[in-house]
Amino acid sequence: MKKTIYIFSDGELKRKDNTLFFEGENGRKFIPVENTSEIMVFGEVSLNKRFLEFLTQSEIILHFFNHYGYYVGSYYPREHFNSGYMILRQAEHYNDGSKRLYLAQKFVEGAYKNIRQVLKYYSNRGKDLEDVIYSIEKLGESIDSTSTINELMAIEGNIREYYYKAFDEIIQNPDFKFDFRSKRPPQNFLNTLISFGNSLMYTTTLSEIYKTHLDPRIGFLHATNFRRFSLNLDVSEIFKPIIVDRTIFTLLSKKMVTKEDFEEDAEGLLLKEKGKKVFVQEFEDKLATTIKHRTLSNNVSYRRLIRLELYKLEKHLIEEEQYKPFIAQW
């Protein structure tokens, strides 16, 4: 299986003949071309046209993140998977109010039910979460009765508000109090982890979309406008609770990340390089974790589940099979 290469320090991405490597302050790191699907860059790097040409030939995607760990852009191979027919079907479902609303509702339903699964998992392990579960279940009951995207997003926002308030009960670490959701820049340690993890999730989903016939610019829950991408945001909503949030809970419960792994600058908090590496490793381990797939009757990884979710969406768009979101069963 092809892997993701992460680069955290400053340096230069180079090509020599059929070899790719990163040259930084700690020496040279070779990039195994045949075993690499994408490269995620968190440091300041330079590269040249020959390097990009070889990435195209090798079908390797290159993603860039800024100083705070936020996704800023990608370089990806020629769009040989893109299908004009599929783009038209996406546009049709976006422009038809009822078709768009159905898909948006399903994305929110998937997010809601996976949030509930995470809460039930920790409730069964002695955490006091029954009131929160009850509150989000009441909100979840109204998803199918929404008539507009704005109404739907308001319900989704209220579900997440209850959910995030439960983090303190799950984590029980005074250094990582939730308080309130803050972004760009995050206002505390926990929000910094959430933002960093979500950024990884959005980019991972984007890479999986590139391997299908879907166009990442046309989403359904998140508006298709001058934003570069929106479909990856839609699909990520389903997987954030069971991949990103579970990763955070593991890191904090095992004290793999502490308050010493953060630093402040003029604009806000950010995760130090050591903290990013630890987070990325646990995130990758979570993506590689396999579960028994109910339909396929074999074990598949969480990363593969993301791709399967996209295939289900394709089938829905061509009216082959109605889309239903993945719901964790543990």
Disulfide bonds with the S-S distance in Angstrom:
none
